[in-house]
Amino acid sequence: MGNVVQREMKALVGEVKSSVALTAAATALVWTAFLADVVTGGALLAYGVQPRTAAGLVGLITMPLLHGGLWHIVGNTIAGIPLALLSMERKRTDFLVVTAVTSVTAGLGAWLFGATGSVHVGASGVVFGLLGFLMARGFFERRVAPILLSLFVGTVWGGMLVSAIPGLFAGISWQAHLFGFLGGVGVARLLGKRLRQEGRSRG
């Protein structure tokens, strides 16, 4: 029995270390891009999402890496790190899937509905995607652990959703926040459906 517990603890520690390493790598990538933008005098901000322009579509990839200032990136980092770690509670690939999908949904939301001539930058679309994924997991997976996790995340970070209300805050991309959140909910729905199907097939 003792050997089994030791192996399980070792495996758990290994999973936590891997999740922390992946989160650290993603955070380092965002901060590296921010420092590169500072060095170039803000020249990289032109590669954010520019609504309804062909050139602005590159922002679907680059928007999460670019930030308008120090407090912008600090805010996204503070919210993003715990949500990223929590999104890997089941699988580390969940974080990667949510990040990829919500980068696109947040970017498309900004591209389609942003003000003409505006430029949308920041990882907040992905942060809201992680929030949407975690808040919706319990509903779609219908298991005790995800439900408790969803309730916890909603209680601690749910207040962030006010910035997804159209036009409530000037200078904030509600479009990226809203469509990032919806993208995260969509991922939770798809993965939850797959898990329930797998459960039925095993049963």
C-alpha positions in Angstrom: 0.0 0.0 0.0 2.8 2.4 0.9 4.5 1.9 -2.5 1.2 2.6 -4.3 0.7 5.9 -2.4 4.3 6.9 -3.1 3.9 6.3 -6.8 0.6 8.2 -6.9 2.2 11.1 -5.0 5.2 11.1 -7.3 2.9 11.1 -10.3 0.9 14.0 -8.9 4.0 16.0 -8.1 5.2 15.4 -11.7 1.9 16.6 -13.1 1.9 19.7 -11.0 5.5 20.5 -12.1 4.6 20.0 -15.7 1.6 22.3 -15.4 3.7 25.0 -13.7 6.4 24.7 -16.4 3.9 25.1 -19.2 2.3 28.1 -17.5 5.7 29.6 -16.9 6.6 29.1 -20.6 3.4 30.7 -21.8 3.9 33.6 -19.4 7.5 34.1 -20.5 6.5 34.2 -24.2 4.0 36.9 -23.5 6.5 39.0 -21.5 9.2 38.5 -24.1 6.9 39.9 -26.7 6.0 42.8 -24.5 9.7 43.6 -23.9 10.4 43.4 -27.6 7.6 45.9 -28.2 9.0 48.2 -25.6 12.4 48.0 -27.3 10.9 48.8 -30.7 9.0 51.8 -29.3 5.6 50.2 -29.6 6.0 49.3 -33.2 4.6 45.7 -32.7 1.2 47.0 -31.6 0.4 47.5 -35.2 0.1 43.7 -35.5 -2.9 43.6 -33.2 -6.4 43.0 -34.5 -7.6 45.8 -36.8 -11.3 45.4 -37.4 -12.5 44.5 -40.9 -9.1 44.9 -42.6 -7.2 42.1 -44.3 -4.0 43.0 -42.5 -5.8 43.0 -39.2 -6.4 39.3 -39.4 -2.8 38.6 -38.4 -3.9 39.7 -34.9 -5.8 36.4 -34.5 -2.4 35.0 -33.8 -0.5 37.9 -32.4 -3.1 39.7 -30.3 -2.6 37.6 -27.1 1.2 38.4 -27.2 0.8 42.2 -27.4 0.0 44.6 -24.7 -0.6 48.4 -24.5 1.4 49.0 -21.4 2.9 47.6 -18.2 -0.4 47.6 -16.2 -2.2 45.9 -19.1 0.2 42.9 -19.1 0.5 42.8 -15.3 -3.3 42.6 -15.0 -3.5 39.8 -17.6 -0.7 37.9 -15.9 -2.2 38.1 -12.5 -5.5 36.7 -13.7 -4.1 34.4 -16.3 -1.6 32.4 -14.3 -4.1 30.8 -11.8 -6.7 30.3 -14.5 -4.2 28.6 -16.7 -3.1 26.3 -13.9 -6.7 25.4 -13.0 -7.5 24.7 -16.6 -4.9 21.9 -16.5 -6.7 20.1 -13.6 -7.8 17.3 -15.9 -5.3 17.5 -18.8 -2.6 19.9 -19.8 -3.9 19.7 -23.3 -7.1 21.4 -22.2 -5.1 24.6 -21.6 -3.6 24.4 -25.1 -7.0 23.7 -26.8 -8.7 26.6 -24.9 -5.8 29.0 -25.7 -5.8 28.1 -29.4 -9.6 28.3 -29.8 -10.2 31.4 -27.8 -7.3 33.3 -29.5 -9.3 32.9 -32.7 -12.8 33.5 -31.2 -11.6 36.6 -29.3 -9.8 37.9 -32.3 -12.7 37.3 -34.6 -15.1 39.1 -32.2 -12.8 42.1 -32.1 -12.3 42.0 -35.9 -16.0 41.8 -36.7 -17.4 44.1 -34.0 -14.5 46.4 -33.1 -14.6 50.1 -34.0 -13.2 51.1 -37.3 -9.6 52.3 -37.0 -9.1 50.7 -33.6 -6.4 48.2 -32.7 -7.1 45.4 -30.3 -4.2 43.8 -28.3 -3.8 41.8 -25.2 -4.1 38.3 -23.8 -7.4 39.1 -22.0 -9.4 37.3 -24.7 -7.6 34.1 -23.8 -7.9 34.9 -20.1 -11.7 35.2 -20.5 -11.6 32.0 -22.6 -10.0 30.2 -19.7 -12.6 31.7 -17.4 -15.5 30.6 -19.6 -14.0 27.1 -19.9 -13.6 26.7 -16.1 -17.0 28.2 -15.2 -18.8 26.0 -17.8 -17.0 22.7 -17.1 -19.2 21.6 -14.2 -22.4 22.2 -16.2 -21.3 20.2 -19.2 -19.3 17.4 -17.5 -21.8 16.9 -14.7 -19.3 15.5 -12.2 -18.7 16.6 -8.7 -15.1 17.8 -9.0 -15.7 20.0 -12.1 -18.9 21.4 -10.6 -17.0 22.4 -7.5 -14.2 23.9 -9.6 -16.7 25.9 -11.7 -18.4 27.3 -8.5 -15.0 28.2 -7.1 -13.8 30.0 -10.3 -17.1 31.7 -10.7 -17.0 33.0 -7.1 -13.4 34.3 -7.3 -13.2 35.5 -10.8 -16.7 35.9 -12.0 -16.7 39.6 -11.4 -14.4 40.0 -14.4 -17.4 39.4 -16.7 -18.6 43.0 -16.2 -15.8 44.1 -18.7 -17.5 41.9 -21.3 -20.6 44.1 -21.3 -20.7 46.2 -24.5 -19.7 49.8 -24.1 -19.5 49.7 -20.3 -15.8 50.6 -20.1 -14.0 52.9 -22.5 -10.7 51.6 -23.9 -11.4 47.9 -23.1 -12.1 45.4 -25.8 -15.4 44.0 -24.6 -15.5 42.2 -28.0 -12.4 40.2 -27.2 -13.6 39.5 -23.6 -17.1 38.4 -24.7 -16.1 36.2 -27.6 -13.1 34.8 -25.7 -15.4 33.8 -22.9 -17.9 32.3 -25.3 -15.1 30.4 -27.0 -14.1 28.9 -23.7 -17.7 27.9 -23.0 -17.8 26.2 -26.4 -14.6 24.2 -25.6 -16.1 23.1 -22.3 -19.3 21.9 -24.1 -17.4 19.9 -26.7 -15.0 18.3 -24.2 -17.8 17.7 -21.8 -19.9 16.0 -24.4 -16.9 13.8 -25.4 -16.3 12.8 -21.8 -20.0 11.8 -21.3 -19.9 9.7 -24.5 -16.7 8.0 -23.3 -18.3 7.3 -20.0 -21.4 5.7 -21.6 -19.2 3.6 -23.9 -17.3 2.3 -20.9 -20.5 1.6 -19.0 
